[in-house]
């Protein structure tokens, strides 16, 4: 299967939603200034490779979680998705509240 931008963006959207992270990378204030949404996870492509980034401050600073080909980034995001599934499964079994 060919990995498309939509595949990668759907996974990051799901991760943001499940973890309670902001769904938008930037929000515009009434005065027209932009503020980055801390913890937002997104993908972008630059210099011929894909990057999974996470916002770390309101000024737009990011940390790179993974970079590589579209397939490598897809597999990384699927691993993140599986980790969330396992975490939720563990909480259901032990009866922990979120």
N, CA, C and O atoms as a GROMACS GRO file, in nm:
protein
  392
    1UNK      N    1   0.085  -0.117   0.000
    1UNK     CA    2   0.000   0.000   0.000
    1UNK      C    3   0.090   0.124   0.000
    1UNK      O    4   0.189   0.131   0.072
    2UNK      N    5   0.054   0.217  -0.079
    2UNK     CA    6   0.126   0.344  -0.085
    2UNK      C    7   0.078   0.434   0.029
    2UNK      O    8  -0.042   0.449   0.050
    3UNK      N    9   0.171   0.493   0.102
    3UNK     CA   10   0.137   0.582   0.213
    3UNK      C   11   0.121   0.724   0.159
    3UNK      O   12   0.211   0.777   0.094
    4UNK      N   13   0.007   0.783   0.186
    4UNK     CA   14  -0.021   0.918   0.140
    4UNK      C   15  -0.022   1.016   0.257
    4UNK      O   16  -0.020   0.976   0.373
    5UNK      N   17  -0.024   1.143   0.224
    5UNK     CA   18  -0.033   1.247   0.325
    5UNK      C   19  -0.158   1.227   0.411
    5UNK      O   20  -0.154   1.248   0.532
    6UNK      N   21  -0.267   1.187   0.348
    6UNK     CA   22  -0.392   1.165   0.421
    6UNK      C   23  -0.377   1.056   0.527
    6UNK      O   24  -0.430   1.070   0.638
    7UNK      N   25  -0.305   0.949   0.496
    7UNK     CA   26  -0.283   0.843   0.594
    7UNK      C   27  -0.213   0.899   0.718
    7UNK      O   28  -0.254   0.874   0.831
    8UNK      N   29  -0.108   0.976   0.695
    8UNK     CA   30  -0.029   1.030   0.805
    8UNK      C   31  -0.108   1.132   0.886
    8UNK      O   32  -0.102   1.133   1.009
    9UNK      N   33  -0.181   1.219   0.816
    9UNK     CA   34  -0.260   1.321   0.886
    9UNK      C   35  -0.374   1.259   0.965
    9UNK      O   36  -0.408   1.308   1.073
   10UNK      N   37  -0.435   1.154   0.912
   10UNK     CA   38  -0.542   1.086   0.986
   10UNK      C   39  -0.490   1.027   1.116
   10UNK      O   40  -0.557   1.033   1.219
   11UNK      N   41  -0.371   0.969   1.111
   11UNK     CA   42  -0.313   0.913   1.233
   11UNK      C   43  -0.280   1.021   1.335
   11UNK      O   44  -0.308   1.004   1.454
   12UNK      N   45  -0.223   1.132   1.291
   12UNK     CA   46  -0.192   1.239   1.387
   12UNK      C   47  -0.320   1.301   1.443
   12UNK      O   48  -0.325   1.337   1.561
   13UNK      N   49  -0.423   1.313   1.360
   13UNK     CA   50  -0.552   1.364   1.409
   13UNK      C   51  -0.608   1.271   1.517
   13UNK      O   52  -0.657   1.318   1.620
   14UNK      N   53  -0.599   1.140   1.493
   14UNK     CA   54  -0.649   1.042   1.589
   14UNK      C   55  -0.571   1.051   1.720
   14UNK      O   56  -0.630   1.053   1.828
   15UNK      N   57  -0.438   1.057   1.710
   15UNK     CA   58  -0.354   1.065   1.830
   15UNK      C   59  -0.386   1.190   1.910
   15UNK      O   60  -0.402   1.184   2.032
   16UNK      N   61  -0.397   1.305   1.842
   16UNK     CA   62  -0.432   1.430   1.912
   16UNK      C   63  -0.566   1.418   1.982
   16UNK      O   64  -0.582   1.462   2.096
   17UNK      N   65  -0.662   1.358   1.915
   17UNK     CA   66  -0.796   1.344   1.971
   17UNK      C   67  -0.796   1.251   2.093
   17UNK      O   68  -0.852   1.286   2.197
   18UNK      N   69  -0.735   1.135   2.080
   18UNK     CA   70  -0.735   1.036   2.188
   18UNK      C   71  -0.657   1.082   2.310
   18UNK      O   72  -0.697   1.052   2.423
   19UNK      N   73  -0.549   1.153   2.290
   19UNK     CA   74  -0.467   1.199   2.402
   19UNK      C   75  -0.515   1.331   2.460
   19UNK      O   76  -0.463   1.377   2.562
   20UNK      N   77  -0.614   1.392   2.396
   20UNK     CA   78  -0.666   1.519   2.445
   20UNK      C   79  -0.576   1.638   2.411
   20UNK      O   80  -0.582   1.743   2.475
   21UNK      N   81  -0.492   1.619   2.310
   21UNK     CA   82  -0.404   1.727   2.264
   21UNK      C   83  -0.484   1.820   2.173
   21UNK      O   84  -0.586   1.780   2.117
   22UNK      N   85  -0.440   1.944   2.159
   22UNK     CA   86  -0.511   2.038   2.071
   22UNK      C   87  -0.519   1.984   1.927
   22UNK      O   88  -0.424   1.923   1.878
   23UNK      N   89  -0.631   2.009   1.863
   23UNK     CA   90  -0.650   1.960   1.726
   23UNK      C   91  -0.593   2.055   1.622
   23UNK      O   92  -0.570   2.015   1.508
   24UNK      N   93  -0.571   2.180   1.659
   24UNK     CA   94  -0.514   2.279   1.568
   24UNK      C   95  -0.373   2.312   1.615
   24UNK      O   96  -0.346   2.318   1.735
   25UNK      N   97  -0.282   2.333   1.520
   25UNK     CA   98  -0.145   2.368   1.555
   25UNK      C   99  -0.135   2.512   1.605
   25UNK      O  100  -0.059   2.542   1.697
   26UNK      N  101  -0.211   2.600   1.544
   26UNK     CA  102  -0.205   2.743   1.576
   26UNK      C  103  -0.346   2.797   1.592
   26UNK      O  104  -0.438   2.754   1.524
   27UNK      N  105  -0.362   2.894   1.684
   27UNK     CA  106  -0.489   2.966   1.696
   27UNK      C  107  -0.460   3.115   1.685
   27UNK      O  108  -0.355   3.163   1.728
   28UNK      N  109  -0.554   3.185   1.628
   28UNK     CA  110  -0.540   3.329   1.609
   28UNK      C  111  -0.622   3.401   1.716
   28UNK      O  112  -0.740   3.373   1.735
   29UNK      N  113  -0.556   3.493   1.784
   29UNK     CA  114  -0.623   3.574   1.886
   29UNK      C  115  -0.700   3.688   1.819
   29UNK      O  116  -0.682   3.713   1.700
   30UNK      N  117  -0.784   3.755   1.895
   30UNK     CA  118  -0.862   3.866   1.843
   30UNK      C  119  -0.774   3.978   1.788
   30UNK      O  120  -0.813   4.050   1.696
   31UNK      N  121  -0.656   3.994   1.845
   31UNK     CA  122  -0.566   4.100   1.799
   31UNK      C  123  -0.484   4.059   1.676
   31UNK      O  124  -0.401   4.136   1.628
   32UNK      N  125  -0.507   3.940   1.625
   32UNK     CA  126  -0.440   3.895   1.504
   32UNK      C  127  -0.312   3.816   1.525
   32UNK      O  128  -0.252   3.770   1.428
   33UNK      N  129  -0.270   3.801   1.649
   33UNK     CA  130  -0.148   3.725   1.676
   33UNK      C  131  -0.178   3.576   1.679
   33UNK      O  132  -0.290   3.534   1.711
   34UNK      N  133  -0.079   3.497   1.647
   34UNK     CA  134  -0.094   3.352   1.648
   34UNK      C  135  -0.023   3.293   1.769
   34UNK      O  136   0.082   3.342   1.811
   35UNK      N  137  -0.081   3.189   1.824
   35UNK     CA  138  -0.021   3.118   1.936
   35UNK      C  139  -0.021   2.969   1.903
   35UNK      O  140  -0.123   2.912   1.865
   36UNK      N  141   0.096   2.906   1.919
   36UNK     CA  142   0.106   2.762   1.896
   36UNK      C  143   0.037   2.687   2.010
   36UNK      O  144   0.036   2.734   2.124
   37UNK      N  145  -0.020   2.573   1.978
   37UNK     CA  146  -0.090   2.491   2.076
   37UNK      C  147   0.003   2.381   2.126
   37UNK      O  148   0.034   2.287   2.054
   38UNK      N  149   0.048   2.395   2.250
   38UNK     CA  150   0.144   2.303   2.309
   38UNK      C  151   0.088   2.161   2.311
   38UNK      O  152  -0.029   2.141   2.343
   39UNK      N  153   0.171   2.065   2.276
   39UNK     CA  154   0.147   1.920   2.269
   39UNK      C  155   0.088   1.873   2.136
   39UNK      O  156   0.085   1.753   2.110
   40UNK      N  157   0.042   1.964   2.051
   40UNK     CA  158  -0.013   1.924   1.921
   40UNK      C  159   0.091   1.844   1.841
   40UNK      O  160   0.206   1.885   1.829
   41UNK      N  161   0.049   1.729   1.788
   41UNK     CA  162   0.136   1.642   1.707
   41UNK      C  163   0.095   1.658   1.561
   41UNK      O  164  -0.024   1.656   1.529
   42UNK      N  165   0.192   1.673   1.472
   42UNK     CA  166   0.162   1.687   1.330
   42UNK      C  167   0.277   1.633   1.245
   42UNK      O  168   0.387   1.610   1.295
   43UNK      N  169   0.249   1.613   1.117
   43UNK     CA  170   0.352   1.569   1.023
   43UNK      C  171   0.378   1.680   0.922
   43UNK      O  172   0.288   1.757   0.888
   44UNK      N  173   0.502   1.686   0.875
   44UNK     CA  174   0.532   1.775   0.764
   44UNK      C  175   0.645   1.713   0.682
   44UNK      O  176   0.716   1.623   0.728
   45UNK      N  177   0.658   1.762   0.563
   45UNK     CA  178   0.760   1.711   0.474
   45UNK      C  179   0.855   1.825   0.439
   45UNK      O  180   0.812   1.933   0.399
   46UNK      N  181   0.983   1.799   0.456
   46UNK     CA  182   1.084   1.897   0.417
   46UNK      C  183   1.212   1.825   0.381
   46UNK      O  184   1.246   1.721   0.439
   47UNK      N  185   1.284   1.881   0.286
   47UNK     CA  186   1.412   1.825   0.241
   47UNK      C  187   1.400   1.679   0.199
   47UNK      O  188   1.495   1.602   0.216
   48UNK      N  189   1.287   1.642   0.145
   48UNK     CA  190   1.270   1.507   0.091
   48UNK      C  191   1.235   1.400   0.192
   48UNK      O  192   1.223   1.283   0.155
   49UNK      N  193   1.217   1.436   0.319
   49UNK     CA  194   1.176   1.335   0.417
   49UNK      C  195   1.059   1.387   0.500
   49UNK      O  196   1.030   1.507   0.503
   50UNK      N  197   0.994   1.295   0.565
   50UNK     CA  198   0.880   1.326   0.650
   50UNK      C  199   0.925   1.341   0.794
   50UNK      O  200   1.022   1.277   0.836
   51UNK      N  201   0.854   1.425   0.871
   51UNK     CA  202   0.887   1.448   1.011
   51UNK      C  203   0.759   1.446   1.095
   51UNK      O  204   0.657   1.502   1.055
   52UNK      N  205   0.765   1.380   1.210
   52UNK     CA  206   0.658   1.386   1.308
   52UNK      C  207   0.707   1.482   1.415
   52UNK      O  208   0.807   1.456   1.482
   53UNK      N  209   0.637   1.594   1.432
   53UNK     CA  210   0.676   1.697   1.526
   53UNK      C  211   0.569   1.716   1.633
   53UNK      O  212   0.452   1.685   1.612
   54UNK      N  213   0.612   1.768   1.746
   54UNK     CA  214   0.520   1.803   1.853
   54UNK      C  215   0.554   1.943   1.903
   54UNK      O  216   0.671   1.972   1.930
   55UNK      N  217   0.453   2.029   1.913
   55UNK     CA  218   0.472   2.164   1.964
   55UNK      C  219   0.512   2.157   2.111
   55UNK      O  220   0.454   2.081   2.189
   56UNK      N  221   0.612   2.237   2.150
   56UNK     CA  222   0.658   2.234   2.288
   56UNK      C  223   0.641   2.367   2.361
   56UNK      O  224   0.653   2.372   2.484
   57UNK      N  225   0.612   2.475   2.288
   57UNK     CA  226   0.585   2.603   2.356
   57UNK      C  227   0.493   2.688   2.269
   57UNK      O  228   0.468   2.655   2.153
   58UNK      N  229   0.443   2.795   2.326
   58UNK     CA  230   0.345   2.878   2.255
   58UNK      C  231   0.406   2.962   2.145
   58UNK      O  232   0.334   3.022   2.066
   59UNK      N  233   0.538   2.967   2.138
   59UNK     CA  234   0.606   3.041   2.032
   59UNK      C  235   0.627   2.960   1.905
   59UNK      O  236   0.675   3.013   1.805
   60UNK      N  237   0.592   2.832   1.908
   60UNK     CA  238   0.605   2.748   1.790
   60UNK      C  239   0.726   2.655   1.791
   60UNK      O  240   0.757   2.593   1.690
   61UNK      N  241   0.794   2.645   1.904
   61UNK     CA  242   0.905   2.551   1.915
   61UNK      C  243   0.855   2.408   1.905
   61UNK      O  244   0.749   2.374   1.958
   62UNK      N  245   0.931   2.324   1.836
   62UNK     CA  246   0.889   2.185   1.818
   62UNK      C  247   1.002   2.090   1.856
   62UNK      O  248   1.119   2.127   1.859
   63UNK      N  249   0.962   1.967   1.884
   63UNK     CA  250   1.060   1.860   1.895
   63UNK      C  251   1.025   1.757   1.791
   63UNK      O  252   0.908   1.726   1.768
   64UNK      N  253   1.127   1.703   1.728
   64UNK     CA  254   1.106   1.603   1.625
   64UNK      C  255   1.098   1.466   1.692
   64UNK      O  256   1.195   1.421   1.753
   65UNK      N  257   0.983   1.401   1.679
   65UNK     CA  258   0.965   1.269   1.738
   65UNK      C  259   1.023   1.160   1.648
   65UNK      O  260   1.074   1.060   1.696
   66UNK      N  261   1.014   1.182   1.515
   66UNK     CA  262   1.064   1.082   1.419
   66UNK      C  263   1.075   1.148   1.284
   66UNK      O  264   0.995   1.235   1.249
   67UNK      N  265   1.174   1.107   1.207
   67UNK     CA  266   1.183   1.152   1.068
   67UNK      C  267   1.225   1.033   0.984
   67UNK      O  268   1.288   0.940   1.034
   68UNK      N  269   1.190   1.037   0.856
   68UNK     CA  270   1.224   0.928   0.765
   68UNK      C  271   1.133   0.930   0.645
   68UNK      O  272   1.075   1.032   0.610
   69UNK      N  273   1.123   0.815   0.581
   69UNK     CA  274   1.034   0.802   0.466
   69UNK      C  275   0.890   0.802   0.514
   69UNK      O  276   0.863   0.790   0.634
   70UNK      N  277   0.797   0.815   0.421
   70UNK     CA  278   0.656   0.812   0.457
   70UNK      C  279   0.622   0.679   0.526
   70UNK      O  280   0.546   0.679   0.623
   71UNK      N  281   0.676   0.569   0.479
   71UNK     CA  282   0.651   0.437   0.539
   71UNK      C  283   0.705   0.432   0.682
   71UNK      O  284   0.638   0.382   0.772
   72UNK      N  285   0.826   0.482   0.704
   72UNK     CA  286   0.885   0.480   0.838
   72UNK      C  287   0.803   0.565   0.936
   72UNK      O  288   0.780   0.525   1.050
   73UNK      N  289   0.761   0.681   0.891
   73UNK     CA  290   0.681   0.770   0.975
   73UNK      C  291   0.544   0.707   1.002
   73UNK      O  292   0.493   0.715   1.114
   74UNK      N  293   0.485   0.644   0.901
   74UNK     CA  294   0.356   0.575   0.918
   74UNK      C  295   0.368   0.466   1.024
   74UNK      O  296   0.283   0.456   1.112
   75UNK      N  297   0.472   0.386   1.016
   75UNK     CA  298   0.491   0.277   1.113
   75UNK      C  299   0.514   0.332   1.254
   75UNK      O  300   0.466   0.274   1.351
   76UNK      N  301   0.585   0.442   1.265
   76UNK     CA  302   0.604   0.507   1.395
   76UNK      C  303   0.470   0.553   1.453
   76UNK      O  304   0.441   0.529   1.570
   77UNK      N  305   0.388   0.618   1.370
   77UNK     CA  306   0.257   0.665   1.415
   77UNK      C  307   0.165   0.549   1.452
   77UNK      O  308   0.088   0.559   1.547
   78UNK      N  309   0.173   0.439   1.377
   78UNK     CA  310   0.093   0.321   1.412
   78UNK      C  311   0.138   0.264   1.546
   78UNK      O  312   0.057   0.215   1.624
   79UNK      N  313   0.269   0.271   1.572
   79UNK     CA  314   0.320   0.229   1.703
   79UNK      C  315   0.265   0.316   1.815
   79UNK      O  316   0.230   0.266   1.922
   80UNK      N  317   0.258   0.446   1.791
   80UNK     CA  318   0.198   0.537   1.890
   80UNK      C  319   0.052   0.501   1.912
   80UNK      O  320   0.003   0.501   2.025
   81UNK      N  321  -0.018   0.471   1.803
   81UNK     CA  322  -0.159   0.434   1.813
   81UNK      C  323  -0.176   0.306   1.895
   81UNK      O  324  -0.264   0.299   1.981
   82UNK      N  325  -0.093   0.207   1.870
   82UNK     CA  326  -0.100   0.082   1.945
   82UNK      C  327  -0.070   0.105   2.093
   82UNK      O  328  -0.132   0.042   2.179
   83UNK      N  329   0.024   0.194   2.124
   83UNK     CA  330   0.056   0.225   2.263
   83UNK      C  331  -0.065   0.285   2.334
   83UNK      O  332  -0.090   0.254   2.451
   84UNK      N  333  -0.139   0.371   2.265
   84UNK     CA  334  -0.260   0.429   2.323
   84UNK      C  335  -0.365   0.320   2.347
   84UNK      O  336  -0.430   0.318   2.451
   85UNK      N  337  -0.380   0.229   2.249
   85UNK     CA  338  -0.474   0.117   2.266
   85UNK      C  339  -0.437   0.034   2.388
   85UNK      O  340  -0.524   0.000   2.469
   86UNK      N  341  -0.309   0.001   2.402
   86UNK     CA  342  -0.265  -0.082   2.515
   86UNK      C  343  -0.283  -0.010   2.648
   86UNK      O  344  -0.321  -0.071   2.747
   87UNK      N  345  -0.256   0.120   2.650
   87UNK     CA  346  -0.276   0.197   2.772
   87UNK      C  347  -0.422   0.197   2.812
   87UNK      O  348  -0.455   0.178   2.929
   88UNK      N  349  -0.511   0.218   2.716
   88UNK     CA  350  -0.655   0.216   2.744
   88UNK      C  351  -0.699   0.077   2.789
   88UNK      O  352  -0.783   0.065   2.878
   89UNK      N  353  -0.644  -0.026   2.727
   89UNK     CA  354  -0.677  -0.165   2.763
   89UNK      C  355  -0.635  -0.192   2.908
   89UNK      O  356  -0.711  -0.251   2.985
   90UNK      N  357  -0.515  -0.149   2.945
   90UNK     CA  358  -0.466  -0.167   3.082
   90UNK      C  359  -0.557  -0.097   3.181
   90UNK      O  360  -0.587  -0.151   3.287
   91UNK      N  361  -0.603   0.024   3.148
   91UNK     CA  362  -0.691   0.098   3.238
   91UNK      C  363  -0.825   0.026   3.254
   91UNK      O  364  -0.881   0.024   3.363
   92UNK      N  365  -0.877  -0.033   3.145
   92UNK     CA  366  -1.004  -0.106   3.154
   92UNK      C  367  -0.989  -0.230   3.242
   92UNK      O  368  -1.079  -0.260   3.320
   93UNK      N  369  -0.878  -0.300   3.229
   93UNK     CA  370  -0.858  -0.423   3.306
   93UNK      C  371  -0.841  -0.394   3.455
   93UNK      O  372  -0.897  -0.464   3.539
   94UNK      N  373  -0.765  -0.291   3.486
   94UNK     CA  374  -0.738  -0.261   3.628
   94UNK      C  375  -0.847  -0.174   3.690
   94UNK      O  376  -0.849  -0.154   3.811
   95UNK      N  377  -0.939  -0.124   3.607
   95UNK     CA  378  -1.048  -0.042   3.658
   95UNK      C  379  -1.009   0.101   3.688
   95UNK      O  380  -1.083   0.173   3.757
   96UNK      N  381  -0.893   0.144   3.637
   96UNK     CA  382  -0.849   0.283   3.660
   96UNK      C  383  -0.941   0.380   3.588
   96UNK      O  384  -0.994   0.350   3.481
   97UNK      N  385  -0.958   0.495   3.648
   97UNK     CA  386  -1.035   0.602   3.585
   97UNK      C  387  -0.939   0.693   3.511
   97UNK      O  388  -0.826   0.712   3.554
   98UNK      N  389  -0.985   0.750   3.398
   98UNK     CA  390  -0.901   0.843   3.321
   98UNK      C  391  -0.886   0.974   3.389
   98UNK      O  392  -0.818   1.063   3.338
   0.00000   0.00000   0.00000
